[in-house]
Amino acid sequence: MEPDHEVRPLIKHREFTSLFKAWNARLDADLYGQRSQSETVNSTLKRKYGAFVRSRRWWKQFRELTIACLVHDTDRSF
């Protein structure tokens, strides 16, 4: 059994009942904003460089993703 790392969800519940509204009120809005930024960057990378990797081996897939991120950072710096 894994130790408890105090992991909390960031995705809001659909508000069907007052219980769901209460759960949503307990979520940290700042952390949800950071998740939103991360999802935006992931979406941008997928649109610009493709939604899949072409390599078959895991270390080549990792290298391909790393290079895509470096190119993205370079594009944004200019």
C-alpha positions in Angstrom: 0.0 0.0 0.0 1.3 3.4 -1.0 1.7 6.0 1.8 -0.7 8.9 1.8 0.9 11.9 0.1 -2.2 14.2 0.8 -3.1 14.2 -2.9 -6.3 16.2 -3.6 -8.3 16.4 -6.9 -8.1 19.5 -9.0 -11.0 18.8 -11.4 -14.3 20.3 -10.3 -17.4 18.2 -9.9 -20.6 18.8 -11.9 -22.9 20.5 -9.5 -26.0 18.3 -9.3 -26.5 18.6 -5.5 -25.4 20.8 -2.7 -22.8 18.2 -1.7 -21.0 18.7 -5.1 -21.1 22.5 -4.6 -19.5 22.0 -1.2 -16.8 19.8 -2.6 -16.0 22.4 -5.3 -15.8 25.1 -2.7 -13.0 23.2 -1.0 -10.9 23.1 -4.1 -7.9 25.4 -4.4 -8.6 27.9 -7.2 -4.9 28.8 -7.6 -3.9 25.2 -8.2 -6.7 24.7 -10.7 -5.4 27.7 -12.6 -1.9 26.1 -12.8 -3.5 22.9 -14.1 -5.3 25.0 -16.7 -2.0 26.6 -17.9 -0.4 23.1 -18.1 -3.3 21.8 -20.2 -3.0 24.9 -22.5 0.7 24.2 -23.1 0.0 20.5 -23.8 -2.7 21.4 -26.3 -0.3 23.9 -28.0 2.4 21.3 -28.3 0.0 18.7 -29.8 -1.3 21.2 -32.3 2.2 22.4 -33.4 4.1 19.2 -33.3 1.6 16.4 -33.7 -0.5 14.4 -31.2 1.7 11.3 -31.2 5.3 10.2 -31.2 6.8 8.3 -34.1 9.4 6.4 -32.1 8.8 2.9 -30.8 11.3 2.7 -28.0 10.5 4.5 -24.8 13.9 6.3 -24.6 13.5 7.6 -28.2 9.9 8.7 -27.4 11.2 10.6 -24.4 13.9 12.2 -26.5 11.4 13.2 -29.2 9.1 14.8 -26.6 12.1 16.6 -25.0 13.2 18.0 -28.3 9.7 19.2 -29.1 9.6 21.0 -25.7 13.0 22.6 -26.4 11.9 23.8 -29.8 8.7 25.2 -28.3 10.7 27.1 -25.6 13.1 28.4 -28.3 10.2 29.6 -30.5 8.6 31.4 -27.5 11.9 33.1 -26.6 12.1 35.0 -29.9 
